[in-house]
Amino acid sequence: MKKLTKQTLGVGVVGTGFIGPAHIEALRRLGIQVKAIVASSPEEAADKADSLSVPRAYSNIQDLLADPEI
């Protein structure tokens, strides 16, 4: 099994309200890669992912959890 480090660990953030972007910034400051974000609609998820430079956007947590990079 591959050892996870801050450089290889990929996380997803659920929620794009006030605290979601704050958590993304905090994770990045720790050197952790934010790979995806979940919002309540596909449009909101895509808009927030774009504005926060997050590579993937999901509108439900099941899809996020199925992502092998998370």
N, C-alpha and C positions, 0 to 999 in steps of 0.2 A: 504494500500500500504506500502511496506517495505521501510524504510528510507535508502537511500544510504549514505554510508560513504566511506572514502578512502579504507577501508578494504573490502568493498563489491562491490565497483564500478569496473567494468571490462571494459577495453578499448582495442580498436584495432588500430593499426597504419598502415596507407596506405603509402607504399613506403619503399624501402629497400636500397636506395642510401645513400649518405653521411649523410644526416640529419635524416633519419629514425632511425638508431641506436642511434644517439644523443638524439632524442626525447624519445626513450625507456629508456635510462639511466636516463634522467631527470624525467620521470614519476615514475620510480622505486625509485629514491631518495626522491620523495614526498610521497612514500608509496602506490602508485596506482598500481594495478595489471594489467599488460599487458597480455591480454588473447589471442590475435591473431595478425597476421601480413598479409598484402596483398602485393604481388609482381606481376610482369607481367607474370610469368609462374608458373605452379605448382612446377617445379623443383627448381626454384629460391626461391619461397616462402618456400618450405620445407627446403632447405639448410640454408636460413637466419634464419628461426624459430629455427632450431637446433642450429646454432652457437650463437644465442642470447638468448637461453633458453626460447623461447616463445612457449606455448603449442599447438597452432593451426596455420595453414598456409592456406591462401586462394589465389587464382589467380584472383579473381574478387571481387569487392566491394559489389555486391549483396549478395554473400554468407556470407561475413562478417556482413553485416547489418541484415541478417536473423538469426544470432547466438544469442540465447536468453541471453547469458552471457555478451554480449557487450552492 
